[in-house]
Amino acid sequence: MKPLLVFVNPKSGGNQGTKVMQMFMWYLNPRQVFDLSQEGPREALELYRKVPNIRILACGGDGTVGWILSVLDELQMNPQPPVAVLPLGTGNDLARTLNWGGGYTDEPVSKILCHVEDGSIVQLDRWNLHVERNPDLLHEELDDGTHKLPLNVFNNYFSLGFDAHVTLEFHESREANPEKFNSRFRNKMFYAGAAFSDFLQRSSRDLAKHVKVVCDGTDLTPKIQELKFQCIVFLNIPRYCAGTMPWGNPGDHRDFEPQRHDDGYIEVIGFTMASLAALQVGGHGERLHQCREVTLLTYKAIPMQVDGEPCRLAPSLIRISLRNQANMVQKSKRRTSMPLLNE
């Protein structure tokens, strides 16, 4: 069996994280299992960096995976260990993309280890977000909102408009009253209520008037304004918003290719309120472009989210460019071997 390092975020998925950590501590050598709530992944990765053929299992949400990938970047491990995912909590779009599913369903540890062992290594594009103040505006016009994004790298998607506004409302309410957000059901009810409230207030209806989007030199702004999009998504993986597929399948459409997470291209998609609602029943957004670089100018404070982390960003110039590729473990469809316990 390939050597394995397990990181668990016990705060993910309610009690699931603690339960999963206890199971791995019992099944493996406890020195292979690390609690991310006690310390970050850096120390463990440095300790094991010279172990050949090691694989990493990240137990948590997509944010946990992103945290580990960022530390691997900083350590410049070569070759970079491939990362498998045991999804905890809700959402988990990256885990869904890599065939790990949308959440942990009490699968035995032995089966999980088989999947980690047998999974194939695939590449995941990772994208830089470089933010500056909008040079076209006066200093006093830039004071509304924060001046930096919560993350400067994204693995899944970056978006602005309606979806980010709902995510931001949820985040701010949970920070103020954490005791009210202690179950998946309550969280989903809040999201539904916030989305309905935003729909009634139409707070994102003028998004198209306050942005300029240029992809590989092509100005998409006229089309965005013509179709009056209320949400714009820059998509790296096929899944979005807990499993929907906003790019869809272009089929025989000559202008676009199927979405991939390893091709060095990012998909740009526009949404109206109607097309956002249609996502839940298999619909997709308006395909705008597949590109390698994006320049985005905003002229007022706009809600944005980076891999689910929201903020309200002051008027800014944002550049999106390819950062690197991470090695990930994609779960195979069938198990082919049984793992051995590590000594």
C-alpha positions in Angstrom: 0.0 0.0 0.0 1.2 3.5 -0.8 2.1 5.6 2.3 -0.8 7.8 3.4 -1.2 11.0 5.3 -4.7 11.9 6.6 -5.8 15.4 7.5 -9.2 15.8 9.2 -11.1 19.0 9.7 -13.3 18.0 12.7 -15.4 21.2 12.3 -16.7 20.0 8.9 -20.0 18.2 8.7 -21.1 18.6 12.3 -20.1 15.5 14.2 -18.9 13.7 11.1 -15.4 15.2 11.3 -14.7 14.0 14.8 -16.2 10.6 14.1 -14.0 10.2 11.0 -10.9 11.2 12.8 -11.5 8.7 15.5 -12.0 5.9 12.9 -8.7 6.7 11.1 -6.8 7.0 14.4 -8.0 3.5 15.3 -7.4 2.0 11.8 -4.1 3.6 11.0 -1.0 4.6 12.9 -2.1 7.7 14.8 1.1 9.5 13.5 -0.5 9.4 10.1 -3.6 11.3 11.2 -3.7 15.0 11.9 -6.4 17.2 13.4 -6.5 20.5 11.4 -8.3 22.3 14.2 -5.2 21.9 16.4 -2.6 23.1 13.8 -2.4 23.6 10.1 -1.1 21.0 7.6 2.4 22.6 7.2 4.2 20.8 10.0 2.9 17.3 9.0 3.7 18.0 5.3 7.2 19.1 6.2 7.7 16.0 8.3 6.6 13.6 5.5 7.9 15.6 2.5 10.7 13.1 1.7 8.5 10.0 1.9 8.3 8.6 -1.7 4.9 7.9 -3.4 3.0 9.3 -0.4 -0.7 10.2 -1.0 -2.8 12.7 1.1 -6.4 12.2 2.2 -8.2 15.5 3.0 -11.3 14.9 5.1 -13.5 18.0 5.1 -15.0 20.5 2.7 -13.6 22.0 -0.5 -12.0 24.7 1.7 -10.0 22.1 3.5 -8.7 20.8 0.2 -7.8 24.3 -0.9 -5.9 24.9 2.4 -3.8 21.8 1.9 -3.1 22.7 -1.8 -2.0 26.2 -0.8 0.5 24.8 1.8 1.8 22.3 -0.8 2.4 25.3 -3.1 4.3 27.1 -0.4 6.5 24.1 0.4 7.2 23.5 -3.3 7.2 19.8 -2.8 8.4 18.0 -6.0 6.7 15.9 -7.0 3.6 17.2 -5.3 1.8 14.4 -3.5 -1.6 13.7 -5.0 -4.6 14.6 -2.8 -7.7 12.5 -2.4 -10.9 13.8 -0.8 -13.3 12.5 1.8 -16.1 15.1 1.6 -17.7 16.2 4.9 -20.5 18.8 5.2 -22.5 20.2 2.2 -21.5 21.5 -1.2 -18.3 19.7 -2.0 -18.2 20.5 -5.7 -14.6 19.5 -6.1 -15.2 16.2 -4.4 -18.1 15.5 -6.7 -16.0 16.4 -9.7 -13.4 13.8 -8.7 -16.0 11.1 -8.1 -15.8 11.2 -4.3 -19.5 12.3 -3.9 -21.2 15.1 -2.1 -20.8 13.9 1.4 -19.6 11.1 3.7 -22.2 8.2 4.0 -20.6 6.0 6.7 -18.5 4.0 4.2 -16.1 1.7 6.1 -12.5 3.0 6.4 -11.2 -0.1 4.6 -13.2 0.8 1.5 -12.1 4.5 1.7 -8.5 3.4 1.8 -9.0 1.1 -1.2 -10.4 4.1 -3.2 -7.4 6.3 -2.2 -5.0 3.5 -3.1 -6.6 2.6 -6.5 -7.6 6.1 -7.6 -6.0 7.6 -10.7 -3.9 10.8 -10.6 -5.4 13.7 -12.5 -4.5 17.4 -12.8 -6.5 20.3 -11.4 -5.9 23.8 -12.8 -5.6 26.4 -10.1 -6.1 30.1 -10.8 -4.6 33.3 -9.5 -6.8 36.3 -8.6 -4.8 39.6 -8.6 -6.8 42.6 -7.2 -6.0 46.3 -7.5 -8.1 49.4 -6.9 -10.0 50.5 -10.0 -7.7 53.1 -11.6 -10.6 54.8 -13.3 -12.2 56.0 -10.1 -11.4 58.7 -7.6 -10.1 57.7 -4.2 -13.3 58.6 -2.3 -15.3 56.4 -4.7 -13.3 53.3 -3.6 -14.1 53.4 0.1 -17.2 51.2 0.1 -16.4 47.5 0.6 -13.3 45.6 1.4 -10.2 45.9 -0.8 -9.1 42.3 -1.0 -10.7 39.0 -1.8 -10.9 36.3 1.0 -8.6 34.1 -1.2 -6.1 34.9 -3.9 -6.3 31.5 -5.5 -9.3 29.5 -6.6 -9.8 25.8 -7.5 -13.5 25.6 -8.1 -15.0 28.9 -9.2 -15.1 32.7 -8.7 -18.4 34.6 -9.1 -20.0 37.9 -8.6 -23.6 39.0 -8.3 -26.7 37.3 -6.9 -25.2 34.0 -5.8 -22.4 35.7 -3.9 -24.8 38.1 -2.3 -26.8 35.2 -0.9 -23.6 33.5 0.3 -22.5 36.7 2.0 -25.8 37.1 3.8 -25.5 33.6 5.1 -21.9 34.1 6.2 -22.7 37.4 8.0 -25.7 35.9 9.8 -23.8 32.8 10.8 -21.0 34.9 12.2 -23.5 37.0 14.2 -25.6 34.1 15.5 -23.7 30.8 15.1 -26.2 28.9 17.4 -28.9 29.3 14.7 -26.8 27.5 12.1 -26.2 24.1 13.6 -27.9 21.8 11.1 -27.9 21.3 7.3 -31.7 21.8 7.2 -31.5 25.2 9.0 -28.7 26.2 6.7 -30.6 25.3 3.6 -33.7 27.1 4.8 -31.7 30.2 5.4 -30.2 30.0 1.9 -33.7 29.7 0.4 -35.0 32.6 2.4 -32.0 34.8 1.6 -32.3 34.0 -2.1 -36.1 34.8 -2.1 -35.4 38.1 -0.3 -32.7 39.1 -2.7 -35.0 38.2 -5.6 -37.8 40.5 -4.2 -35.3 43.3 -3.6 -33.6 42.7 -7.0 -30.4 43.8 -5.4 -28.3 42.3 -8.2 -30.4 43.5 -11.2 -28.0 46.2 -12.2 -24.8 44.1 -12.1 -24.3 44.4 -15.8 -24.1 48.2 -15.6 -21.2 48.1 -13.2 -18.8 45.6 -14.7 -16.5 45.3 -17.6 -15.3 41.8 -18.6 -12.5 41.1 -21.1 -11.5 37.5 -21.9 -8.3 36.9 -23.9 -8.8 40.3 -25.4 -12.5 39.9 -26.3 -14.8 42.4 -24.6 -17.9 40.6 -23.3 -19.4 43.7 -21.7 -21.9 44.4 -24.5 -23.3 40.9 -24.4 -23.5 41.0 -20.6 -25.4 44.3 -20.7 -27.7 43.1 -23.5 -28.7 40.0 -21.6 -28.8 41.8 -18.2 -27.0 39.1 -16.3 -27.4 39.1 -12.5 -24.6 36.7 -11.8 -21.3 35.9 -13.6 -19.4 32.8 -12.9 -15.8 31.9 -13.8 -15.8 28.1 -13.6 -12.8 25.8 -13.3 -14.7 22.5 -12.5 -17.9 21.1 -14.0 -19.8 21.3 -10.6 -21.1 24.4 -8.9 -23.5 25.2 -6.1 -23.8 21.7 -4.6 -23.6 19.6 -7.7 -25.3 21.6 -10.5 -23.6 21.8 -13.9 -23.7 25.4 -15.1 -21.7 24.9 -18.3 -23.9 21.9 -19.3 -22.9 19.9 -22.4 -22.2 22.0 -25.5 -22.7 18.9 -27.7 -22.2 19.9 -31.3 -21.9 23.6 -30.6 -18.8 24.5 -32.7 -17.9 27.6 -30.5 -17.4 25.7 -27.3 -15.7 22.6 -25.9 -16.9 20.4 -23.0 -15.7 21.7 -19.6 -12.4 20.2 -18.3 -10.5 21.0 -15.1 -7.0 20.3 -16.6 -7.0 22.1 -19.9 -5.7 25.6 -18.8 -9.0 27.2 -19.8 -11.6 28.8 -17.6 -15.3 28.9 -18.5 -17.2 32.2 -18.3 -21.0 31.9 -17.7 -23.7 34.5 -17.3 -27.0 34.0 -15.4 -30.3 35.7 -15.1 -32.6 34.8 -12.2 -34.5 32.4 -14.5 -31.4 30.5 -15.6 -30.1 30.3 -12.0 -33.4 28.7 -10.9 -33.2 26.3 -13.9 -29.8 25.0 -12.6 -31.7 23.0 -10.0 -33.6 21.0 -12.7 -30.7 20.4 -15.1 -30.4 23.7 -16.9 -27.3 25.7 -17.6 -26.2 29.4 -17.9 -25.3 31.4 -21.0 -21.9 30.2 -22.2 -19.9 33.3 -22.9 -16.2 32.3 -23.4 -13.5 29.7 -22.7 -10.3 31.6 -22.0 -6.8 31.6 -20.5 -6.9 35.1 -19.0 -9.6 37.5 -17.7 -9.6 41.2 -16.9 -12.5 42.3 -14.8 -13.3 45.9 -13.9 -16.0 46.8 -11.3 -17.3 50.3 -10.8 -19.2 49.8 -7.5 -18.9 47.5 -4.4 -20.2 44.1 -5.5 -20.7 40.8 -3.6 -18.2 38.2 -4.8 -17.3 34.7 -3.7 -14.1 32.6 -4.1 -14.7 28.9 -3.7 -17.6 29.7 -1.3 -15.8 32.4 0.7 -17.8 35.7 0.2 -17.0 39.4 0.5 -18.3 42.7 -0.8 -15.3 44.0 -2.9 -14.8 47.7 -3.5 -14.5 48.9 -7.1 -11.5 47.0 -8.4 -9.4 45.7 -11.3 -9.2 41.9 -11.1 -7.0 39.8 -13.2 -7.5 36.0 -13.5 -4.6 33.9 -14.7 -3.5 30.2 -14.5 -1.3 29.6 -11.5 -0.3 25.9 -11.7 -1.8 22.4 -11.7 -2.2 20.3 -8.6 -2.1 16.5 -8.5 -5.4 15.0 -7.3 -6.7 11.5 -6.8 -9.8 10.7 -8.8 -11.9 7.9 -7.4 -12.0 4.9 -9.7 -15.4 3.4 -10.4 -14.5 -0.1 -9.1 -12.2 -1.2 -6.4 -9.4 -3.5 -7.5 -7.4 -4.3 -4.4 -7.5 -4.4 -0.6 -5.2 -2.1 1.4 -2.8 -3.4 4.0 -2.6 -1.8 7.5 0.5 0.3 7.9 3.0 -0.8 10.5 
